[in-house]
């Protein structure tokens, strides 16, 4: 297998925390006296599952509402890559972090991240998404088994739907990774673009990226065909450190669960949750299938 790991910075090798985007809510008048906000600011980390310039303003709406609930300024930090967020939470540089499901698996074991809430549908159910592999409509690739000898664009190293699940799909189909040419495009949008431009035979496109790219006019599904789809994946958890003050954890959880759907709507569009409902309580057990998947695939922190 030929792999170009454009974002391959392992936890062991990552030396500094780098931000792709950063902004803050306006500080409440009494933030300095807030026991949950002793420095006047809470840092909320987001993995770069979409263009940071698009993610940041959407999360700013959510963070502003969260800040009002907690009576504390909340700073949004779109991190450089998946490993960076895990390392930052482990080093106490993040108070709150939203991880992709597989990112949470490693954040749980390496940074003691504890899930509090995830994104709910308008009818009050936990939302989910799927990984997929797409090809041009006129391709001779009809199923995942036909990918042998072909070029496949993945997203980013450590991504649940952009890396781990497509590789798991290949494994289940009995295809060794050295039987095709897999390359990391650098993210979900980049993998989709590689397919749209015809530079690869196939690409991973998850249901979230498909929805946002179709809505923006960047992708026309009519010209392409999905040849593989994963089982549903529970959406990203928002977490805090399990070592945090129990009162702080309870306050953040309560604040998250009390956010209005209008505060979540902009973020929900990137997660294919439209219309968005309130956030839903989640626990480690919600993501047990991802822990099982990591074990099945033999993944370690070097794989993010």
N, C-alpha and C positions, 0 to 999 in steps of 0.2 A: 504494500500500500504506500503511495506517495502522499504525504500530508504536509501542507503548508500551514503551520500553526501561527496565524497572524496575531492571536491574542494569548499565546501560550506562555504565561508567567505563572509558575507553580507557587504554592505558598512558601516553599522552602527558598525559592529564588527571589521572591518579590521583596524588595528592600524598602519601598516607600509607597505611601498611599497617594494616588493621583486621581484628580477629579476631572471629569469631562464636562460637568456643569454644576453650578452652585448658586443658590439664591436663598433668601430668607423671607419669612413673614415679618410683618411689622410687630415689634415687641409690645406686649400688653403693658399697661401703665404700672402694674404691680408685680411684674415678672420677678424682680429681685427678691421679693418676699415669698415667693412660691417655693415650698419645700421640694416639689418635684422638678424644679427648674433653678437650682442653686446658682448656675452661671448665667442665667437669663436666656439660655438657648439650648434647644435639643437638636441633635443632628440625625437626619433621616436619610439613610442610604438606599439607593435604587440601582439595581443592575441595569446595564445598558442593552436592554432587549430590543430597543428601537433607537433611532437617531436621537441623541441627547437633546438636541435643540428643539425637538418635538416633545420629548418626555418632560423636560423641565417645566414648561408652563402648565402642563396638565397636572403634574404633581404639586405645583405651587398652589393650585386651587384646593387640593386635598389637604396640603400641609397648613394652609391658612386656616381652614376649618378646624383641623386638629389642634392648632395653636390656640384658637379661641376656646375650645373645650378644655384644654389643659392650662389655660391662662399663661402661656409661655410661647416665646418665639420658636418656630420650627424651621430649621435650615435644611433645604433639599440638596442632596449631594448625589449626582449621577456619577457612579464610580467608573473607573477605566475598564475594568473587566470583572469577571465572576470571582476570581481569586482575591482581588483587591478588597471586595466587600467582606469576605470571610475574615481576612487578615485584620481589617479595620475594626470589625466587631470584637474580634479576639483581643485586640490591643486597646479596647475601650474608647476608640475614636468615633464610634457610632452608638447612639442611644436606641435607635429604632432602625430596623432594616427590612426591606422587602426583598426576598430571594425567590428565584425560580425554584420549582420543586426539587430539582436535583441539587441546586446550589444550597438549598436549605438542609439537605441530608448532610453535606459537609460542614455547613455552618453549625449544625446541631452537635456534631462530634468534635469539631475543631474550635468552635467559638461559643459553645453552650447556648446556642440560639434557641429560644422558646417561641413557638408560634402562638399568636393571639387571635388573628382574624384573617379572613381572605374575602374575596369578592363574590357578592351574592347576586343572583338574578332578581328580576322584578317580582317574581313570585316567591321569593324568600329561600331559594335553594342555593347551595354552593355551586359556583360556576366551574366549568372545566373547559379544556381545549384539547386538540389532537395534533400530533405530529403527522407529517405527510411527505411523500416523495412525488414530485410532479415531473412530467416530460412534455415536449411539444405534442400537439394533437396528432401530427402526422408521423410521430416517432414509431419505430418498430418495437419499442419497449412496451410490452403489454402488462407486465407484472414485475414484482421485485426480483424474481428469478432471472429476468432478462437483463439485469444490470451488470452481469459479468462482462468484463472487458470495457466497460463504459466509464465516462467521466461523471462523477457525482459531486455536486457542491453542497457541503455542509455549512452550518452557520458559524458558531464560535465554539471553541474548546470548552467543554463542561456544560454546555447548554442542554437542557432536558430534551427539548424537541428538535434542536438544531444540531445535536451531536449524539447523545446517548441513545435515544429511542430509535433513530434511523439505523444506527449500528446494531442495536438489539434486533431490529427487524431483519437485517441481513443475516445475523447469527441464527435466528429462528428459521430462516429460509435455507440454511446450510451453505451460505456464501461466505467464504473466507475474505477478510478485508484486503488481502493481497491479490484477489481476483478482479479487482476493479481499481480505478484511480480516484481516490477520495481526496478532496482539497477543502480546506477551511476558507470560506470567502470573507470572513470577518464579522458576520452578523446575519440576522434573518433577512433584512432588506437587501444586503449584498448578495446573498445566495439567490434570492428571487431575481435580482437584476442580472446575474450571470446567466440564468435560464432564459430570461426575456431577451437578452442580447445574443443568445445562441452560442455562448462560449463553452457551455457544458451540455452533456446529453440529458442530465437530470439534476434536480436540486431539491433539497428539503424546503418545504414551505408549510409552516404550521397554520392552523385555522385562524389564529390571531393576525398574523402577518397577511394572510390571504384576505381577510375582511378589510383591514385598514388600507392595503394596497389597491384593492378593488374599489373601495369607496373614493379614494383619492384619484383614481384614474391611472395609476401607475402600472396596473396589471389587468389584463382582460382574460378571465378564466376560460372563455370560449375558445381561445387559441391553444389551450394546454389541457392536460389530462392527468388526473391523480392515479398512480399505479399502486400506491400503498398508503395505508392509514393506520395509526396506532390506536390503542384503546384510549378512552378518555382519561385525562390527567387533571387532578384537582388544581385549581388556579393558585397563583403565588401566595404564600403566607407572608404576613407582616409580623415581624418578630421583635423581641427584646432579649437581652441577656437573661438567662435563667438565674444568674447570680445577682441581678438587680434587686433593690429593695422591694419586697412583696407589695407594699403600698403603692410604689411607683408602677409596678407591673399592672396592678389592678386599676389604677387611674388611667393608664394608657389603653388598656383593654376596653374599659368602660367608654372612654372618649371615642375610640375607633367604632365601637358598636352603635354609638349614638350619632354618627355622622349622617347627614341627610343624603339621599341618593343624588341630589343635585351637586353635592360636593365631590362625589365620586365619578360622576358622569364622564368627565373629560379623560380620566385615567381608564375608565371602563371601555372606552372606544378602542384603546390599544390592546386590551385584553379580550376583545370580542365579547364584551358583556354590555349589550345594548338592547333595551334600556337597563341601566344599572339599578340594582336594589341596594339595601343597606349591606354593610359588611357583615360577614357571618363568622361566628366563633369556630376556630379550628384547634386541633391538638396534634401532638406528634402522631397519634394513631391515624389521623386523616391521611398522612403521607407514608404509611407503612409500605404500600406497594413500591414506592420509590426507594426506600431502604432495601427492600428485597431485590429490586432491579440493580442497585449499586453492587450488592453482593454477588448477584448472578453474573454481572459483567466484570467483576473483579476490579472495581474502580477504587482509586485512592485519591488523595488530594493532588497528586501530580496530574490527574486527568481533568483538572479545572484550571 
